[in-house]
Amino acid sequence: MTTAPLNFIRGRRTRGDRPEGQPAQPRQPKPEWLKVRAPGSANYHRLKGLMRGLGLHTVCEEANCPNIGECWHHGTATFMILGGTCTRACGYCNVTHGTPLAPDADEPVKVASAIHALQLDYVVVTSVDRDDLPDFGAAQFARTITETRARTPRCRLEVLIPDFQGDESALRAVLDARPDVLNHNIETVPRLYRLARPGGRYPRALEVLRRSRAIAPDIPTKSGLMVGLGEQWDEIVATLQDLRDAGVAIVTIGQYLRPSAANLPMERYYTPAEFAELKRIGLEMGFGHVESGPLVRSSYHAHEQVEEYEGKRR
């Protein structure tokens, strides 16, 4: 296999890219519950050494995820495909936006080979938005799944997909490759969509999840939202109900942390007790699994989420 580096997140917004009308605000000190230990387990160092040896990068590292030590210890990693430049400019996201390069045709093989070499048990594959491509990048997702299955059949694959602008044929192409989980994040409440996701549409995000359940009812769907952008409590609960009504089985709820002064400001920190209450509400609604906490991200405890969901179904 080639050891050339994969094309993951490479750039960042500059401070001059602050969303219009958003003044600079001082960072709030992080509460104690958002502080984590530095990673250091043997498995973490094993994966890190292999990543460096293969010349690879992951979203876990590039996004400075606070959970990297825990996830890598459990043999879970998140890869980003389709380049490092997004065709959209979401207010909460720190990924470079602009005109992307053409997709790397060898990328699915590179990712699959890396997964095999790293002996990963559970992998999340995500991407930037590629509104410039006829299929919005769906074929690259499908090939990555197929190539990984051929090399590492035991590895479970979760795909965290963009909305493909609501194109059903693109969604079908991914589902036909048979991922273990289909994830599409709702991210925020309807009222904040224009501010946070100007290129996205709340109804369209829900429709992606509904269609996935209709096309492949045996593949569980998953979604996630972040809190702290200025939403109200009842808006969070209503969004959770919308996701449940769309057939979502697994939901994640985490704290928004402002990546830089160029991004949308954070309005407040939610307490662990509030996250626990949102978990209780979600489970009462009928979700198979709710991962809710300050440090929760879409891929956090991904392997355990699926195991618990499947255990409840047995």
Buried (B, 14 or more C-beta within 10 A) or exposed (E): EEEEEBBBBEBBBEEEBBBEEBEEEEEEEEEEBBEEEEBEEEEBBBBBEBBEEBEBBBBBBBBEBBBBBBBBBBBBBBBBBBBBBBBBBBBBBBBBBEEBEEBBEEBBBBBBBBBBBBEBBBBBBBBBBBBEBEBBBBBBBBBBBBBBBEBBEEBBBBBBBBBBBBBEEBBBBBBBBBBBBBBBBBBBBBBBBEBBBEBBBBEBBBBBBBBBBEBBEEBBBBBBBBBBBBBEEEBBBBBBBBBBEBBBBBBBBBBBBBBEBBBBBBEEBBEBEBBEBBBEBBBEBEBBBBBBBBBBBBBBBBBBBBBBBBEEEE
